[in-house]
Amino acid sequence: MLSVSLSWRVFCEPVARRFERLLDQFSCVRQLALTNCRLDPPTVVRLSRALQLNTGLYSLDLAGTLLADDGAMLLAHALQRNSSLRVLGLAGNGLTGRGCRLLVRAIGKSRSVSELDLTDNRVGDSGCVALAQLLATPNCPVRRLLVCNNGFGVGGASALFAALRRNSRLVHLEVSRNEIGDESSRELMTSLICNRTLRHLSASGCGLTTATCCVLARPLQSNSVLRVLVLDHNQQICDAGVEVLADSLRYNSSLRQLSFNQCGLTPLALTHVLAALHFNCTIRTVDVRPSNRTAVANDDRSHGSVTSSPTAELSRVLRANPLLRILA
């Protein structure tokens, strides 16, 4: 297997011709990464033409190449005729809803791409609706989807979460750094009750509050497949949110990582977690590190007083679950 990786290069016509020949003639090229390279339109055309004929390429990473929607159109045309590509990285390419819809249509026809990274684009709600339609199709090929920082809100998130009810393939979903708020959490709650494949869910920096934690507590009690839940950098999640989600750990036997890093927490959050972990021996990592702002405010309030440390409780929990890591 041959892996080719280039970054921060400017592609001219002679170089583009060499790459086209490389992909045409050498089926041993399985991974190609051109991160942050400058691809002019003729180069994209040649790359698209080569992809249509190539039957060996497994992974293609075009992060930061600024394809925009026109480049996505050429790439989508090639994907419809390619049956070997499994991993497609398109982070930071200036894609909008139009480009996303073109790619989704091509992926749906080829049914080969299983990992799609659209981080740091601008697909918006319309792009998310297209992705949701793909996820809801029978035997959807995508198993890992990243749509972090894509400028969508409640509508886009609700569409994605609702699609999980009919999806039986997706195992990894990241929607971080989109202002989805609490309004879409009802759809997520229903999906986590129905879904039997999703193992990793990341919603960091999404403007979530304690209300979302209250909504998610119920499905976490019965969900038996989710392994990782990341809710970092949601400043409106407070100790009460950690308490209600931690309480669901008493009944959950699948979750391995629960993260609230840089949320609006105080040391009381750790106490809530430890109380729940007396009944759970499967979780491996819990992160309740507060944001710097919260930590400073807490120090100011506790100045001149002595706060008790839950050392005894922590010792008992670690004896019962020696693989546990608590970040506080």
C-alpha positions in Angstrom: 0.0 0.0 0.0 1.3 3.4 -1.0 0.4 6.6 0.9 1.1 10.0 -0.7 0.9 13.1 1.5 1.7 16.8 0.5 0.8 20.0 2.2 1.0 23.7 1.5 2.0 23.2 -2.2 0.9 25.1 -5.2 -0.1 22.8 -8.0 0.7 23.8 -11.6 -0.3 22.0 -14.8 2.8 19.8 -15.1 2.4 18.6 -11.5 -1.3 18.0 -12.0 -0.5 15.8 -15.0 1.9 13.7 -13.0 -0.7 13.2 -10.3 -3.2 12.1 -12.9 -0.8 9.6 -14.3 0.0 8.4 -10.8 -3.7 7.7 -10.0 -4.3 6.2 -13.4 -1.4 3.8 -13.5 -0.7 2.8 -9.9 -3.5 1.0 -8.1 -1.2 0.6 -5.1 -1.9 4.2 -4.1 -4.4 3.8 -1.3 -4.2 7.1 0.6 -3.8 10.6 -0.9 -3.6 13.7 1.3 -3.2 17.2 -0.3 -4.0 19.3 2.8 -3.8 23.0 2.4 -2.5 22.7 -1.2 -3.6 25.2 -3.8 -5.5 23.4 -6.5 -6.4 25.5 -9.5 -9.5 24.5 -11.6 -7.4 22.5 -14.2 -5.9 20.5 -11.4 -9.3 19.7 -9.9 -10.5 18.6 -13.3 -7.6 16.3 -13.7 -8.0 14.9 -10.1 -11.7 14.4 -10.8 -11.0 12.6 -14.1 -8.5 10.3 -12.4 -10.9 9.4 -9.6 -13.4 8.2 -12.1 -11.0 5.6 -13.4 -9.2 4.8 -10.2 -10.2 1.6 -8.4 -7.6 1.5 -5.6 -7.7 4.8 -3.8 -9.2 4.3 -0.3 -8.7 7.7 1.4 -8.7 11.2 0.0 -8.0 14.2 2.2 -8.5 17.6 0.5 -8.7 19.7 3.7 -8.0 23.4 3.3 -7.7 23.2 -0.5 -10.6 25.8 -0.9 -12.5 23.8 -3.5 -15.7 25.8 -2.9 -18.9 24.7 -4.6 -17.6 24.6 -8.1 -14.8 22.2 -7.0 -17.4 20.1 -5.1 -19.4 19.8 -8.3 -16.4 18.3 -10.1 -15.6 16.0 -7.2 -19.2 14.9 -7.0 -19.2 14.0 -10.6 -16.2 11.7 -10.0 -17.6 10.2 -6.9 -20.6 8.9 -8.7 -18.3 6.7 -10.8 -15.9 5.7 -8.1 -16.5 2.6 -6.0 -13.3 2.4 -4.0 -13.1 5.6 -2.0 -14.1 5.1 1.7 -12.7 8.2 3.5 -13.2 11.7 2.2 -11.8 14.8 4.0 -13.2 18.1 2.9 -12.6 20.3 6.0 -12.1 24.0 5.4 -13.2 24.2 1.8 -15.7 27.0 1.8 -18.6 24.6 0.9 -22.1 25.9 1.2 -25.4 24.1 1.2 -25.3 23.8 -2.6 -21.9 22.0 -2.6 -23.0 19.8 0.2 -26.1 18.7 -1.6 -24.1 17.9 -4.7 -21.7 15.7 -2.7 -24.5 14.0 -0.8 -26.3 13.1 -4.0 -23.1 11.6 -5.3 -22.3 9.7 -2.1 -25.8 8.3 -2.2 -25.4 7.0 -5.7 -21.9 5.5 -5.3 -22.7 4.1 -1.8 -19.0 3.7 -1.0 -17.9 6.7 1.2 -18.2 5.7 4.9 -16.3 8.6 6.5 -17.0 12.2 5.6 -15.4 15.2 7.2 -17.0 18.6 6.5 -15.6 20.5 9.4 -15.2 24.3 9.1 -17.4 24.8 6.0 -20.7 26.7 5.6 -23.2 24.0 4.7 -25.9 25.6 6.9 -29.3 24.2 7.6 -29.9 23.3 4.0 -26.8 21.2 3.9 -27.7 19.4 7.1 -31.1 18.6 5.7 -29.5 17.0 2.7 -27.1 15.0 5.0 -30.1 13.9 7.1 -31.9 12.6 4.0 -28.8 10.6 3.2 -28.6 9.2 6.7 -32.3 8.2 6.7 -32.0 6.1 3.5 -31.8 2.4 3.9 -28.3 1.0 4.2 -26.7 4.5 4.2 -23.0 4.1 3.6 -21.8 6.8 6.0 -20.6 5.5 9.3 -18.6 8.6 10.5 -19.8 12.1 10.0 -18.1 15.4 11.1 -20.0 18.7 10.5 -18.4 20.9 13.2 -18.5 24.6 12.7 -20.8 24.7 9.7 -23.1 27.6 10.6 -26.3 25.6 11.1 -28.8 26.0 13.9 -31.9 24.3 15.4 -33.3 23.3 12.0 -30.2 21.6 10.7 -29.5 19.8 14.0 -33.1 18.6 14.4 -33.0 17.2 10.9 -29.7 15.3 11.7 -30.9 14.0 15.0 -34.3 12.9 13.6 -32.5 10.9 10.9 -30.8 8.9 13.5 -34.1 7.2 14.3 -34.1 5.5 10.9 -30.3 5.1 10.6 -28.7 1.8 11.3 -25.1 2.5 10.2 -23.7 5.7 11.7 -21.4 5.2 14.7 -19.7 8.6 15.0 -21.3 12.0 14.8 -19.8 15.4 15.6 -21.9 18.6 15.5 -19.6 20.8 17.7 -19.3 24.6 17.3 -22.8 25.1 15.8 -25.4 27.2 17.7 -28.0 24.5 18.0 -29.2 25.4 21.5 -31.6 23.3 23.5 -34.4 23.3 21.0 -33.1 20.3 19.1 -32.5 18.1 22.2 -36.0 16.6 22.0 -35.2 15.1 18.7 -31.9 13.8 20.0 -33.7 12.3 23.1 -36.1 10.3 20.9 -33.3 9.2 18.6 -31.1 7.9 21.4 -34.0 5.8 22.6 -34.5 4.3 19.1 -31.0 4.2 17.7 -28.9 1.1 18.1 -25.6 2.0 16.4 -24.4 5.5 17.4 -21.3 5.1 19.7 -19.8 8.6 19.7 -21.6 11.9 19.9 -19.8 15.2 20.3 -21.8 18.5 20.8 -19.1 20.9 22.2 -19.6 24.6 22.1 -23.2 24.3 20.9 -24.9 26.7 23.3 -26.5 23.9 25.3 -27.7 24.4 28.8 -28.7 22.3 31.8 -32.1 21.8 30.1 -30.4 19.6 27.5 -28.8 17.5 30.2 -32.3 16.9 31.8 -33.7 15.8 28.4 -30.8 13.4 27.7 -30.9 11.8 31.2 -33.8 9.5 30.3 -32.4 8.0 27.1 -29.0 7.5 28.7 -30.6 5.2 31.3 -31.8 2.8 28.6 -29.3 3.3 25.7 -27.0 0.4 25.5 -24.7 1.4 22.6 -23.4 5.0 23.1 -19.8 4.9 24.3 -18.7 8.6 24.2 -20.7 11.7 25.0 -18.8 15.0 24.7 -20.6 18.3 25.9 -17.5 20.4 26.4 -17.4 24.3 26.2 -21.2 24.7 26.9 -21.0 27.4 29.5 -24.7 27.2 30.5 -24.4 23.6 31.7 -24.0 23.9 35.4 -23.7 21.5 38.3 -27.4 20.6 38.2 -26.9 19.3 34.6 -24.0 17.1 35.6 -26.0 15.8 38.5 -29.0 14.7 36.4 -26.8 13.1 33.8 -24.6 11.5 36.4 -27.6 9.9 38.0 -28.4 8.1 34.7 -25.0 6.4 35.0 -26.5 4.3 37.8 -28.5 2.5 35.2 -26.2 2.8 32.1 -23.8 0.0 31.3 -22.4 1.2 27.9 -21.0 4.7 28.3 -17.2 4.9 28.6 -16.5 8.6 28.4 -18.6 11.5 29.6 -17.0 15.0 29.2 -18.1 18.4 30.5 -14.7 20.1 30.1 -14.9 24.0 30.2 -18.5 24.1 31.2 -20.0 26.3 34.0 -19.1 23.8 36.7 -17.9 24.1 40.3 -16.2 21.4 42.5 -19.7 20.2 43.5 -20.0 18.6 40.0 -17.4 16.0 41.1 -19.4 15.1 44.1 -22.4 14.4 42.0 -20.3 12.2 39.7 -18.8 10.2 42.5 -22.1 9.5 44.0 -23.3 7.9 40.8 -20.1 6.0 40.1 -20.7 3.9 43.2 -23.3 2.1 41.0 -21.3 2.1 37.7 -18.1 0.1 37.0 -18.0 0.4 33.2 -17.2 4.1 32.6 -13.5 4.9 32.0 -13.2 8.7 31.7 -15.2 11.5 33.3 -14.1 15.1 32.7 -15.7 17.8 34.9 -12.9 20.4 34.6 -14.5 23.9 34.9 -13.8 26.9 32.7 -11.2 29.3 33.9 -13.9 31.9 34.5 -15.9 29.6 36.7 -12.8 28.4 38.6 -11.8 32.0 39.4 -15.3 32.9 40.5 -15.4 29.8 42.7 -12.0 30.7 44.3 -13.3 34.2 45.1 -16.4 32.8 46.8 -14.4 30.3 48.8 -11.7 32.6 49.8 -11.1 32.4 53.6 -13.1 29.2 54.0 -12.1 25.5 53.9 -13.9 23.3 51.4 -14.1 19.5 52.0 -12.5 17.2 49.5 -14.3 14.0 48.5 -11.1 12.0 48.9 -12.7 9.1 50.7 -15.4 8.7 48.1 -12.9 8.9 45.3 -10.8 6.2 46.8 -13.7 3.9 47.1 -14.8 4.5 43.5 -11.3 3.9 42.2 -11.0 0.6 44.2 -14.2 -0.6 42.5 -13.1 0.7 39.1 -9.3 0.9 38.9 -9.4 1.8 35.1 -11.4 5.0 35.8 -9.8 8.4 35.0 -11.5 11.5 36.6 -10.4 14.9 35.3 -11.6 17.6 37.7 
